[in-house]
Amino acid sequence: MRSRYAMHDVKRGLTLALAAGLAGLGLWVAKQIGTQTTGHFWLAMAVVAASGLVLALANHIGTGTKGLRLRVSPTTFIVAFLPVVVAVGWVLLASQPGSGWQEGRISSWSSSLGILGVVHALGFWSGVLAFGFGVMLALSLDGVPVPEAAPVDPFFANDANDEPVTAERRWTRRRDREDAAPRGNVAETDKRVDEPVRR
């Protein structure tokens, strides 16, 4: 048992280390892209968000209690992820360089709402917000374990390739044998087993 957990811990540790390395590589790529222009800004933010997504998804991949099948919960998506989309999108739109898409409108709305100072302060950490956006996207998903195969009845072990009708006939014969066995009439039991199943 201890060796099983040890292998699990090694696998999980290696998965997390690989994900951290990929996230770091993504951050380095985003730095090379830069944020001088509007196009570069959004491309860099997308790479940073993907880095956060990869790091958080490693929690699903590297553990034995979860699997690669990801499940989306509509409630979790609406309650947890949508507010993050709105908040991060609002700040990034307001803090993009130059006069990018909707930048003036978002800044005007922020000023009208009295939150322009907060938006600009958060915009200083635009990379952190993008990274957190990717992490929240991964956390709003849930890893589902792969279902284990149902145990196979030894009587039907060789019936996997048979047609359903043949398998049903064999099962009916077995049931008839079990029903007739306590009665002690062997001749009648054999006769019932050899009879074809009528539909």
Secondary structure by P-SEA (a helix, b strand, c coil): caaaaaaaaaaaaaaaaaaaaaaaaaaaaaaaaccccaaaaaaaaaaaaaaaaaaaaccccccccccccccccaaaaaaccaaaaaaaaaaaaaaccccccaaaaaaaaaaaacaaaaaaaaaaaaaaaaaaaaaaaaaabbbbcccccccccccccccccccaaaaaaaaaaaaaaaaaccccaaaaaaaaaaccccc
